[in-house]
Amino acid sequence: YTHFARDLEHVRSTLGYGQLNLSGGSYGTRAAQFYLRAYPQNVRTVHFGSVDPLDLATPLTMAKTAEGVRKKLFDACDADAACRTAFPNFRKEFAEIVQQLEAGKTPIARGRAAEWFRSRMYRPYSSTEVPLMVHRAHAGDWSPIVKSIQAGAAGAEEEISFGLLFAITCNDDVAFIREEDIARETRDTFLGDYRVRQQQAACRL
């Protein structure tokens, strides 16, 4: 992040720009915070969406955050007449497909499915698809989720610079995650420690 801030400042000064209007989401909010802290005189306005605080180690907090969002999704469906009518057993069906995942009776592994659910609930527009996909999986049709996972993997290769992601998170986040932190932050969550362990494995390389 420090290097990113310095590079951005180099671009700003080289191009002769005045104060910047910064807008960032997720990772971008942390990058903006570093830039703002290092060069406050060169910032006019800042907009943050889905703030990633400087003192939280990514992806350690994702399991609990996803748990909270999932509960809000259940409540939102209950409160919406159309969703409630279409999927009256949303909570029960979700619990039952989780049991199937834990028993290994599904075409995808539990951890991969949990990470898929977390990613779908990351944005409001994609979370609206979850009740239908849960309903279909509960009925035995996992193909929408499987296809979504495959499409997401292909899209991620184009949209995300994994070199940048790991260069930053391995050094600024994952390196400071302790085992006791993982146990505390992922206990009793659907995602569990899957995302943390996956990122740790990537960082070891």
C-alpha positions as CSV (number, residue, x, y, z in Angstrom):
1,Y,0.0,0.0,0.0
2,T,2.8,2.4,0.8
3,H,4.3,1.7,-2.7
4,F,0.9,2.2,-4.3
5,A,0.5,5.6,-2.6
6,R,4.0,6.7,-3.7
7,D,3.3,5.6,-7.2
8,L,0.0,7.4,-7.4
9,E,1.7,10.6,-6.1
10,H,4.4,10.2,-8.7
11,V,1.7,10.0,-11.4
12,R,-0.2,13.0,-10.0
13,S,2.9,15.2,-9.8
14,T,4.3,14.1,-13.2
15,L,1.1,14.9,-15.0
16,G,0.8,18.2,-13.2
17,Y,-2.5,17.5,-11.5
18,G,-3.7,19.5,-8.5
19,Q,-5.7,17.9,-5.7
20,L,-7.2,14.6,-6.4
21,N,-10.8,13.4,-5.9
22,L,-10.3,9.8,-4.7
23,S,-13.0,7.1,-5.0
24,G,-12.4,3.6,-3.9
25,G,-14.2,0.4,-3.1
26,S,-13.0,-2.5,-1.0
27,Y,-9.2,-2.7,-1.6
28,G,-9.4,0.8,-3.1
29,T,-10.6,2.2,0.2
30,R,-7.5,1.1,1.9
31,A,-5.2,2.3,-0.9
32,A,-7.0,5.7,-0.7
33,Q,-6.5,5.8,3.1
34,F,-2.8,5.2,2.7
35,Y,-2.6,7.9,0.1
36,L,-4.6,10.3,2.2
37,R,-2.4,9.7,5.2
38,A,0.8,10.2,3.2
39,Y,-0.3,13.1,1.1
40,P,-3.3,14.9,2.7
41,Q,-2.5,18.2,1.1
42,N,-3.0,16.6,-2.4
43,V,-6.6,15.3,-1.7
44,R,-9.7,17.4,-2.4
45,T,-12.4,14.8,-1.7
46,V,-12.7,11.1,-0.8
47,H,-15.5,8.6,-1.4
48,F,-15.3,5.1,0.2
49,G,-17.6,2.2,-0.7
50,S,-17.3,-1.0,1.4
51,V,-14.5,0.3,3.6
52,D,-11.5,-2.0,4.3
53,P,-10.1,-0.6,7.6
54,L,-6.4,-0.3,8.0
55,D,-6.3,-2.4,11.2
56,L,-8.1,-5.5,9.9
57,A,-6.2,-8.3,8.4
58,T,-7.8,-9.4,5.1
59,P,-9.3,-12.1,4.7
60,L,-9.6,-12.8,8.4
61,T,-12.9,-11.0,9.0
62,M,-14.7,-12.3,5.9
63,A,-16.3,-15.3,7.6
64,K,-18.1,-13.2,10.3
65,T,-19.0,-10.5,7.9
66,A,-20.6,-13.0,5.5
67,E,-22.5,-14.5,8.4
68,G,-24.0,-11.1,9.2
69,V,-24.9,-10.4,5.6
70,R,-26.5,-13.9,5.2
71,K,-28.8,-13.2,8.2
72,K,-29.8,-9.9,6.7
73,L,-30.6,-11.6,3.4
74,F,-32.9,-14.0,5.2
75,D,-34.6,-11.1,6.9
76,A,-34.9,-9.1,3.7
77,C,-36.6,-12.1,2.0
78,D,-39.0,-12.4,4.9
79,A,-39.8,-8.7,4.7
80,D,-40.4,-8.8,0.9
81,A,-43.8,-10.2,-0.1
82,A,-42.7,-11.5,-3.5
83,C,-39.6,-13.2,-2.1
84,R,-41.5,-14.5,0.9
85,T,-44.2,-16.0,-1.3
86,A,-41.7,-17.5,-3.8
87,F,-39.4,-18.9,-1.2
88,P,-41.3,-19.5,2.0
89,N,-38.7,-22.0,3.3
90,F,-35.6,-20.1,2.4
91,R,-33.9,-20.5,5.8
92,K,-34.8,-24.2,6.1
93,E,-33.7,-25.0,2.5
94,F,-30.4,-23.2,3.1
95,A,-29.8,-25.2,6.3
96,E,-30.5,-28.4,4.5
97,I,-28.2,-27.8,1.6
98,V,-25.5,-26.9,4.1
99,Q,-26.0,-30.4,5.6
100,Q,-25.7,-31.9,2.1
101,L,-22.4,-30.0,1.6
102,E,-21.0,-31.1,4.9
103,A,-21.9,-34.7,4.1
104,G,-20.1,-34.5,0.8
105,K,-23.3,-35.2,-1.2
106,T,-23.0,-32.3,-3.6
107,P,-21.1,-31.8,-6.9
108,I,-19.0,-29.1,-5.3
109,A,-16.9,-29.0,-2.2
110,R,-18.3,-27.3,0.9
111,G,-15.5,-24.7,1.1
112,R,-15.9,-23.7,-2.5
113,A,-19.6,-23.4,-2.2
114,A,-19.3,-21.3,1.0
115,E,-16.9,-18.9,-0.7
116,W,-19.3,-18.7,-3.7
117,F,-22.2,-17.7,-1.3
118,R,-19.9,-15.1,0.3
119,S,-19.0,-13.6,-3.1
120,R,-22.7,-13.6,-4.2
121,M,-23.7,-11.7,-1.1
122,Y,-20.9,-9.2,-1.5
123,R,-23.1,-7.0,-3.7
124,P,-26.8,-6.3,-3.4
125,Y,-27.6,-7.1,-7.0
126,S,-26.0,-10.5,-7.0
127,S,-27.4,-11.4,-3.5
128,T,-30.9,-11.3,-5.0
129,E,-30.1,-14.4,-7.0
130,V,-29.3,-16.5,-3.9
131,P,-32.8,-17.5,-2.8
132,L,-33.6,-19.0,-6.2
133,M,-30.3,-20.8,-6.5
134,V,-30.7,-22.2,-2.9
135,H,-34.2,-23.4,-3.8
136,R,-33.0,-25.1,-7.0
137,A,-30.1,-26.7,-5.2
138,H,-32.4,-27.9,-2.5
139,A,-34.5,-29.6,-5.2
140,G,-31.4,-31.3,-6.5
141,D,-30.4,-29.0,-9.3
142,W,-27.0,-27.6,-8.4
143,S,-26.2,-26.6,-12.0
144,P,-26.9,-22.8,-11.6
145,I,-24.4,-22.6,-8.7
146,V,-21.9,-24.8,-10.5
147,K,-22.2,-22.7,-13.7
148,S,-21.9,-19.5,-11.6
149,I,-18.8,-20.7,-9.9
150,Q,-17.2,-21.6,-13.3
151,A,-18.2,-18.3,-14.8
152,G,-16.9,-16.4,-11.7
153,A,-13.5,-18.2,-11.9
154,A,-13.2,-17.3,-15.6
155,G,-14.2,-13.7,-15.0
156,A,-11.9,-13.3,-12.0
157,E,-8.9,-14.0,-14.2
158,E,-9.9,-11.0,-16.3
159,E,-11.1,-8.6,-13.6
160,I,-8.6,-9.2,-10.8
161,S,-4.8,-8.9,-10.8
162,F,-3.9,-11.9,-8.6
163,G,-0.3,-10.8,-8.6
164,L,-1.3,-7.5,-7.1
165,L,-3.7,-9.1,-4.7
166,F,-1.2,-11.5,-3.3
167,A,1.7,-9.1,-3.4
168,I,-0.2,-6.8,-1.1
169,T,-2.3,-9.1,1.1
170,C,0.5,-11.7,1.7
171,N,2.8,-9.0,3.1
172,D,0.3,-6.5,4.7
173,D,-2.4,-8.9,6.0
174,V,-1.8,-12.6,5.9
175,A,1.6,-12.4,7.4
176,F,0.1,-11.0,10.6
177,I,-2.7,-13.5,11.0
178,R,-2.2,-15.8,14.0
179,E,-3.8,-19.3,14.5
180,E,-5.7,-18.0,17.6
181,D,-7.1,-15.2,15.4
182,I,-8.4,-17.7,12.8
183,A,-10.1,-19.9,15.5
184,R,-11.8,-16.8,17.0
185,E,-12.9,-15.1,13.8
186,T,-14.1,-18.2,11.9
187,R,-15.8,-20.3,14.6
188,D,-19.5,-21.1,14.1
189,T,-19.6,-19.5,10.6
190,F,-20.6,-21.1,7.3
191,L,-17.5,-19.9,5.5
192,G,-15.3,-21.1,8.3
193,D,-11.5,-20.9,7.7
194,Y,-11.7,-21.8,4.0
195,R,-10.9,-18.4,2.6
196,V,-8.1,-17.7,5.1
197,R,-6.5,-21.1,4.5
198,Q,-6.7,-20.7,0.7
199,Q,-5.0,-17.3,0.9
200,Q,-2.3,-18.6,3.3
201,A,-1.6,-21.4,0.9
202,A,-1.2,-19.0,-2.0
203,C,1.0,-16.8,0.1
204,R,3.4,-19.7,1.0
205,L,4.2,-19.9,-2.8
